[in-house]
Amino acid sequence: MIGRLFATTIFLVLTTYDVQAQSLGIDLSATGSDGATSSRIIQLVVAITVLSVAPGLLIMLTTFTRFTIVLSFLRTGLGLQTSPANLVLISLALFMTFYVMSPTFDKAWQNGISPLLENKITEKEAFAKVAQPFRAFMVANVRPKDLSLFQDLARERFGENTTAYDLETIEMRILVPAFMISELRRGFEIGFLIILPFLVIDMVTAMITMSMGMMMLPPTVLSLPLKILFFVLIDGWNLLVGGLVRSVV
């Protein structure tokens, strides 16, 4: 269900760009000596495949993972189990991801997808041109330590003798998992900083209730409205979303 929601949302958002519908049209009746019909059919298959794996690509190649982790930590810190709902947090993280990744998407479209639809380049060339902006983005945000880990694993598992990699041509099987664990680490780091003040409020509330002899009163009954009030007074959503988007290189 969530995967279908992701694919639908991605399609709706992408259609809001300045890409006219006729540029995406696929005329299967077109024929010619250059194999235009076969090319169009291949493009159609590729488009359907990309939409089907869009949720996985969204998690692997963008900052969506970092944003969802941080928002989950925020909800846990506030002590709210179901509010905001998962759909709200995922939708917010999705649009934050589009704000961050918009330049990368634009470069991939202009350099790879658009020329492919106009039959100016081949599918192989288009794949390389589409992958390059994402490669540059991940290289700028990956930790060298994580990259070294998967370089070592590649040598051990695949028998590669190279000890150094050109960051412009590094293989995706090394860069993508390194980028993912880098995003996981950053998400947990930011989540810890977010949850810490809420933990302090819980501790202070628990000490006050204990000192007043209210043993039967759960501290969360008092700390929950205090944490919500604190988060609202500091304009937490504005600070959090702005800080997360600006934290990406």
N, C-alpha and C positions, 0 to 999 in steps of 0.2 A: 504494500500500500504506500509506504513512504517513498519507495523507489519510483513508483508511478507518479507520485506528487512531485518529486524532484524533476523528473523528465518533463512533465507538463509545465512546471514553473519555468524551467530553463527555456523551453520553446517559446512561452509567452513573453519572457523578458527579452530574448534575442529578437523577437519580431518587433520590438519597440525601437530598435536601432534604425538608422537611416538606410535600410536595405529594402529596396522595393520588391514587391512580391514577384514581379515578372522576372527578376534576376534569378529567382530560385526555381522558376518553372522548368520542368523537364519534359521536353517534347519527344516522346518515344516514336513518333511517326517520322522524325527527321532521318533521312538517309543520305549517304554520300560515300564516296570512295575512301574517305579518311576514317571510316568506322565511327561516325558520330553517334549512331544509335547505340552501339556497344559501350561507348564512353559514357553516354547518359545513363544507361542501365547500371553501370558500375558506380556512378555517382549516387544514384538512387539507393543502391544497396549500402554504400558507405554512409549516407545520411541516416538511413534507418538504423544501422549498426551503432553510429555515434549516439543517437538519441537513446538507444537501449542501454548503453553502458555509461550514459552521462552521469548518473549518481556516483559510480565508482571513480570516474575521471575527476568529478568535483571534489571528492575526498582526497585523491592522491596528488593532484597537481595544483591545488589552490590552498588558501588559508582557511577554508571552511572548517577544517578539523580544529584549529586553534580557537575559532570563535565559538563553536558549539561547546567545547570543553569549558571555556571561561564562563559562558552563560549558565552551564550546568552547575559549576562551582558557586556562582552567584545565587542560584535558587537554593542550593543546599545550605549556603551560609545564612540566608534569610530564614531558613527553617520551613520553607514552603514546599510541600510535596508535589502538588499538581498545578500550582499557579506561579508564573505563567505556564500555560500548557506547552507541551512539546512542539505542537504545531506553530505556536507563536515564536518560540525560541529558534526553531529551525528556519522559519521564514525570515526572521530578523538576521540570523547568521547568513542566510542565502543572499540577501540584498547587501549586507556588509561586504560579502565576498565579491559581489559584482562591482561595488565601488572600488575595491582594491585591485581587482583583476581586469578592470575595463581597458586600461592601456594594453595589456597583454592580449586580450581578446581582439582588440582593434588591429594590432599588428598581425595576429594570426589570420584574421579575415582578409586584410589588405594584401598581405604577402603570399598567402597560400590558397585560401578558399576561393576568393574572388577571381584570381587568375585561372584557377582550375575550372570554375563554372564557365569562364569565357574561352576555355580550350586554349589558353596561352601556355600552359605548362602541363606536364604529365602528372599522374597520381603520385608517382614516387617523389618527384620534385615538390609537389604540394605538401606531402607528409613531412618532408624535411623542413620546409619553410614554416609550416604550422607548428612543428615541435620546437623550433628555435626560440621563439619568444617565451615559451613555458620553460625551456631549459635555462635561459638567461635569468628568469625570475627565480627559479629554484636555486640556481647557483648563488644568487645574491642573498638568499635567506637560509641556506643550509649551513649547519655548523661544520667546520673542518674536521672535528673529531668524529662526527657521525659519518662524514664522507670517507674518512680514512678507514673506519670500521668495515664498510661495505666494499671498499677497495681490497682490504685484506681478505674478506670473505670470498670475493671474486677470484682472487689468486688461489685460495685454498680449494674452492669448489670447482672452478672452471679451468684451472691450470694456466692462468694468465701470468706471464712473466714480467709485465710492465709494473713498475713501482710508482709511477707518476702518471697522472691523467691531465690532458688538456681540458680545462673547464668548458671550452667552447664546443668540444666534440665528445665529452664524456657520455658513456652509454646510459640510457634511461634505466636499465636494470640496476645500476649503481646509484644514480642520482635520485630516483623516485623514492625508494625506501629510506635513504638517508634524509631526504627532505621531510618525509612523514614523521620520523622519530624526532627530528628537530622541532617540528610543529607541536608534537605531543609534549616535548619538554617545555617549550615556551608556554603552551597552554596551562600546564601544571604550575609553572612559575607564577604566571599572572593570577591563576586561580588561588594560589596560596596567599598572595598579597591581598586579594579581594576578601577572602574568607577570614583573614586574621582579625580585622576590627570587629566583625560580628562575633568571633570567638571571645574577644575581650568583653563585649557586652554580655554574653552568656555567663562568663565567669563572675563579672561584677554583680549581675543580678542574682546568681546563685549564692554568692557570699552574703548579700544583703538579706535575702530570704532566710538563710541559715542563721544569721546573727539575730534576726527578729523572732526566731523560734517557729517560723512557719514551715515545719517539716513536711506537712502534707500538701503544700502548694507546689506544684511543679514549676521550676524556674522558667521554663519555656513559655508559660502562660503570660508572664510579665515581659520576658525578653523579646518575644515575637513582635508585639506592637512597637517596642522601643527600636528594634532593628529596622522595621519598616519606616518608622518616622525619621530615623537617622538617614536612611537611604534616600528618602524623598526630600529632606531638607538640604542635602548636599547636591541635589539634582543628579543622582547617581546614574540614571540611564544616559543622560547627556554626556557626562564625564567618561563613562565606561565605553560607550560606542565610539565617541571621538578618539579616546586614547587607543582603542584597539585598531581602528582604521589607520591612525597615524603611526602605529607601532611597526607597520610593515614597510620594508624598504621599497 
